């Protein structure tokens, strides 16, 4: 048996009973002959509580101290889990991200992993121990400061360790039984997907599916680490994410992999932009310099009488104020008339590698939205994805309509959500 990396989310270790249940599952893997490395998130809503606490103390906490605070949640989880495993008669050692050799850049609150040097993890495994690693955190390469990896960082920690340790698989345990064709909280008849390619999973993650984060899947694809998404609350097989179906069987992937939605974005429209070369570049350079990622971009046709156009784009709501302030500072230089900000939007995305070879997919998608009375504000497409922006209030109905239109509804029992966060 080889080495397995397991990651448990906050809902899986939310309380003492959950930690003991997880400990039993880990010990079972050890008894089956595996070397086991475990990555844990903070218990339940601990991270959110720490963020709220920081906001009560300081309206703008420094990045360094904020990271120092947030990493406390995972350190609590890892220590308690190690204690629970020892109580079952097996040896376990807990490690912070720094001790595990997770090296990052120096960007606080959303650091990126540069390297993983898991010497201490290797030693612990060679001595017959189970290694427990605090997820979501690392240490900066230059200043040796504690850093955090941002939301979903524990998933990325797990995949990075799996790659560095040449693991057979990275198991991501959550509070649902795998990856579904839609969020089972919104679509009760969503189907569990047995296997999905890295490419389709990347599109679903980028489009709002919260079971796996985009960076985690991107890292797994780069190092060809199979991911098994499953529930810590049941013994069912979950969803395999890999280059090829598990076991090497050559099966054709479904035309449509799933429907994702996202209500965490806002839309900014730059009104009255001179329609000449360099204007769009100036706008998006301003956004880039503010370290803001954008998603969808649409430019209107220039008005013949004024030679002006409007440019709309979507971005995380959390970056909305910063983007508006950055653009206002460059208003005179760019020469636009005004800005409009809208944070009551939602994105619905249809994802599937088979879309590009099957005519009628686009028509069916838009007909489903039309029949549901959903108005479309922006459209973006790729070879395996169609995304639209609508009103936030219309998102759930739109997801259900599209899911049904493409025959994705399950004929069996409703999907089970064991926890409450999906992570």
N, C-alpha and C positions, 0 to 999 in steps of 0.2 A: 504494500500500500504506500502511496506517496504522501506528499505534503498538501494540506488543505488549508486555505484561509477562509475563515467565517467572519462575517460582519453582522452585528446585531444593532438595529436601530433603537431609538428612544422608547418606542411603544413596546418593544420586546423586553426591555429592562426597566420598565416604568416603576416597579416596586420590588419589595423583597421577594415576593412569590415569583414574579417574572424572572428575577435574577437566578433564583434556585432552579426554575424550569429550564432556563438557558444553560445553566451549569450542567444539568443532567444530559442535555443534548450534546454538549461539548465532550463530556466524559464518554458518551456512547461512541462518538467518532474516534476518540483515542483508543477505546477498547477494540474497535474494528481494525486497528493497526495503523491508523493515520498519525503523522505528525500534525499537530494542530496549532495554528496561529489564529487568534481571535482579535478582531477590532470592534470596539464598542463606542456607541454614542453616549451622550449624557442621558440620564434617566428622565423619561417623560418630557415634560416641558421645561426642564431645568435651564436650558440655554435661553429660552424666551424670558424666563423669570430673571435671569442674570442681566439680560439686556434691559428689561424694565427697571431693575434696581439701579443699573448704571445711569439710566436717564433721570432717575430721581435725585441722584447725587450730583450729576454734572450734565448740562445740556449737550456738551460736545466733548466727551471723554477722549483722551489721547489714544491713538491707535495702539501704541505699545501696551499701555495699561489695560485697555479694553480687551486685547488678546490675552493678557495675563489672567484677567478675570474669567473670560469665557472658557478657557481650557480647564478650569477647576471642575466643571461638570463631568467631563470624560475621565478625569483622574479619580473622581468618586466612584464612577461605574466600574472602572477597571480593578480597583482595589477590592470592592465588594464582590465582584465576580471571582476574583482569585481566591478570596476567602471561602466562597461557596464551593468552588471546585476542590479546595483542600479538605473541606468538610466531607466530601464524597470519597476521600482517600487517594486523591491524585495531586501531584505537585504542579503548581502554577506560579508563574512570576509575572508581575505587571510592569509595564514600561510606558513612560510618556512618549510622545512623538519624538522628542529630542533623543531620548535614550534608545529608541528604536532605529535611529539613524535617518529620520525623514528630514531631508535638507531642502529648504525652500528659498525663494527670493525674499526680499525684505519688504514687500508690500503687505502692510498689516490689514487684517480683516478679510483679505481675499488673496492670500499668497498662493503661488504656484510651486509645485514640487519640481526641484531641479535634479535631485539625485536621492537614492535610498541606499544606505550602507548598513545593512542589518546584522552587523557582527555580533552584537549582544543577543539578538534573537536566535541566530544560528547556534550560539553557545548554549542557550537555554534549551533549545530543541535537542541538541546533541547529548545533553545531560538527562534527557527523558522528560523534560517539563513541557507543560502547555504554556505558550506565550500569550499574554493578554496585552494588547496595545491600545492606548488612548487614541481614538480617531480624531479627525478634524484639525490636527495640530502638527507643527514641526518646529524647526529652528532655522533662523535665517543664516545663510552661508557667510555673510560678511560680518554682521554685528553680533551674531549668536543670540539674538533675541527670540523669545517665544513668538510664534506666528500662528494664525488660524487660516484655514483654507476656504472659508465661506460656506454657505449652505450646501449640504450634500458632501461636505469634505470627508466624512468618515468613509463613504463609499469609495472616494478617490484614494484615501489612505489604504484601504483594503486591496484594491487592484494594484496599486503601486508596490505594496509589500509582496503580493502574489507574483508580480513580475520579477522583483528583485530576488525572491527565494525560489523561482522556477516552480511554482505550485502547479498542481494538476488542475485545480479549479478554484475560483473565488466564489464562495456562496454568500449571497446577500439575503439576509433574513429580515423580513418586514412583517406587516400585519395583514397582508393579503397573500393569496396562494400563488402569485406570480404576476406576470404582465398580462393585462387584459386588453381587449379590443377597444375599450373606453374605460374611463374612471367608473368603477362599480358603485361609487357613491352617487353618481349622476345617472348612469344607465344600469339598472338592476339586472338586465339580461345580458350584460357584457360577457363575452367568452374568454376563458383563459387560453393564452397562446402557448403551445408546447415548445415551439422554437421560433426564434426571430433572428435575422441577420444583424450584424453590427450596424450596417448602414441604415436599415429601417428603424432600429432602436435609437440611433443617433437623431434621426428626424423626429421621432416621437418625443424624445427627451427635450430636444430644442423647441418643440412645439407646445410644451407644457406638461407632458406626462411626468409625474412626480415619483414614480417607483424607482427610477434610476436617473441620476443627474448626467447631463451632457458630458462633463469633464471625465467622469468615471468611465463611461462607455468609450469615449475617445481614447483614453489611456489603455483600456482593454484591447481595443482594436489595434492600436499601435504595437502592442507586445503580444498580440494573439493569445490573450488570457480568457478562456471560456468563463462566462458568468452564469451561475445558477440562481435565479431569483425565486425564493420560496418563503413560506410562512414559518415563523418560530412557534406558532400556535397549533400547528397540525403536522402530520407526517407525510403529507401529500407531495408528490413530485411537483415542481414548479415550472418555470420557463427557462429554457436554455438560450443564452445569447452568445452567438459564436459565428465564425465564418461559414461553417457547414453544420447541418443537423447532427446531433449527437449520435455516434456510432457510424458516421460516414455515409448513411443512406442518402441517395441522391433524390430528394423530393423537391418538386417545384413549389416555391413559396406562394402563398395566397396572393391574389391580386391586390387586396387591401389588407394591410396589417392592423390598422386601427384608426380611431378618431381621437385626437388629443385636443385639449382646450387649455387656455391660459387667461386668467383675469388679473395678472400681476403687472400688466403693461399699461402705459399711457401713450397718447398720441400728441405730437407737436406738429403744428402746421406753420411753416414760415410763409407769410403772405406777402405778395408783391415783390418777388425776387426778380431782378433784371435778367432777362433771358439771353445770357451771353456766356462764353467760355470762362470757367474759373469760379463762378458763383457757387455752384453746388460743392465744389472742392473746398471753398472757404468755409461753408457751413459745416461740412462734416470734419474738416480739420479742427474747427473750434470744438466740436463735440469730442473728437478723439483726444485733443489736448486736455480736456476735462476728465479723461479716463472713463468715458461712458460708452457702453456697447449699445448699438442700435440693431433693430431687427428688420422690419419691413420698411421699404422706401417707395414712395410714389410721387412722380412729378406730373403736374397737369400740363395740358397743351398751352402754349403761350397765347395770350390774348392778342389778336392781330392789331388792335388799336393802341394798346399800351406797351406791347413787347415785354409784358411782365408775366410771371408764372408763380404758382404756389408749389411748395415742396412739403410733403408730409412724411413723417417717419415715426416708428414706434420704438419705445425704450422702456426699461424698468421704471415703475412708478417711483421707486426710491431715489432715482436719479433725476426726476422731473424738475425739481427746483434748481438743482445745480446746472442742468442743461439750459433752462430759461435764463438764468443769471449769466452764463457764459455767452449765450447768443446776444443778449441785450448789450453786453459790453462791446460786441463787434457790430452792432447795428449800423453805425455810420460807415464803417469800412466795407461791409457787405452791401449795404444799400437796400435792404428789404423794408417793407412798410410796417409790419406788425407780426406778433406771435399769437397763436391760439393753442391753448393747452386743454386736453381732454383726458381725464383719468377714469371715465366711465365706459370703457371699451372692453371687449373680450376678443380673443382669437380662437378660431376653430380650424383645425388642420386635419386633412385626410392624407394618410401615409400608406404607401405600398409600392414595392419594386415592380409589381406587375402592371402598374398604371400606364407606363409608357408604351406597352404593347397591346393594350386593350382599349379600343375606341369606345366612346360613350361615357367614360368615367366622369369627365368634367361636366358633361350635360346632366348626368344623374345627380351629381353633387349640388349644382346650382338649382336644379328643379326641386330637390328636397328642401333646400333653404327657402325657395320661393313658396312652396306649398305650406311651409311652417310660418310664413309671414315674416321672415327675417330679412331685414335690409342689410345690404353689404356696403361697407365704406372703403375698404382697401382690399386688394387682391395681390397675392404673391405666389409664384409657382416654381417648382424645380422638377427634375425628371421623376422624382418619387414622392412629391408632396404638393398639395394645393392648400394654401392658407388664406383665410379671409378675416377681416376685422368687422365686428358688429357691435351693437350696444351690449353692455355687460348683462343687462336683464334678459337678453335673448339667448345667452350662451347655452344654458342647460337644455332648452327646448331645441336649439339648433343641433346640438350633439346627438340628442335622442333621435331626431328626424333623419340625420345623415346615417347614423348607425343602423337604423331600420331599413333605410333605402338601399343599402348595400348588403342586406341579408346577413348582418353580423349578430343579430339577436340570438341568444342561446335558447334552445328548446328545453334545457334542463333547469335545475333549481337555480335560484338567484345566487349571484356571487356573494361570498361571505367576506365582510370586513371585520377582522377580529379586534382591531384597536380603533383609533379614531383619527390618525394623522396620515396613514398611508406610508409612513416611513418607519 
